[in-house]
Amino acid sequence: PKSECGRSGDSKEIEGTEPPETEEYFPETPSRLLWTDLRTMLSERLTATEFTNTIKRLNGNSYV
C-alpha cells in the first residue's frame, strides 16, 4: 500500500508480531514454580499417559 512506501527503515515493528527466528523466544511464565503447581502439572501428564498398554507391552517382551 501507498502508506508503507514512505516509512523509514528505522520504524518500530508492528506489535503482536513474532520475534525474528534469531532471537530466542521465552513465553511468559511465573517466576517461581510452587510444589502444588508442579504436582498438578505432573498429574495432568500422568493422566494423559496410557500406562496399562505400556506395561502389557513391556511384560510381553522376553528380554526382561
C-alpha positions in Angstrom: 0.0 0.0 0.0 1.0 3.6 -0.5 1.2 4.4 3.2 4.0 1.9 3.6 6.1 3.4 0.8 7.0 6.5 2.9 8.1 4.6 6.0 11.7 4.9 7.1 13.7 1.8 7.8 14.2 2.5 11.5 10.5 2.5 12.3 9.2 0.2 15.1 7.9 -3.2 14.3 4.2 -3.8 14.5 3.1 -5.0 17.9 1.9 -8.6 18.1 4.3 -10.0 15.6 6.5 -12.9 16.4 10.2 -12.2 17.1 12.7 -12.9 14.4 14.0 -16.5 14.5 17.5 -15.4 15.5 16.1 -14.3 18.9 15.1 -16.9 21.5 11.5 -16.7 22.4 10.6 -17.4 26.0 6.9 -17.5 26.8 5.9 -15.5 29.9 5.9 -17.9 32.9 5.7 -17.4 36.6 9.0 -16.6 38.2 8.6 -19.4 40.8 7.3 -22.9 40.4 5.4 -24.0 43.5 5.2 -27.6 44.6 1.4 -27.6 44.2 1.8 -26.3 40.6 4.4 -29.0 39.8 2.2 -31.7 41.3 -0.8 -30.5 39.2 1.3 -30.5 36.0 2.7 -34.0 36.7 -0.8 -35.3 37.5 -2.1 -33.9 34.2 0.7 -35.6 32.3 0.3 -38.9 34.0 -3.5 -38.9 33.5 -2.9 -38.5 29.7 -0.5 -41.4 29.5 -1.7 -44.9 29.0 0.3 -47.0 31.5 -1.7 -50.2 31.1 -0.8 -50.7 27.4 2.9 -49.8 28.1 3.1 -52.3 31.0 1.5 -55.1 29.0 3.8 -54.4 26.1 6.9 -54.5 28.4 5.7 -57.7 30.1 5.3 -59.4 26.7 8.9 -58.9 25.9 11.1 -61.9 26.9 14.3 -59.9 27.2 13.3 -58.6 30.6 
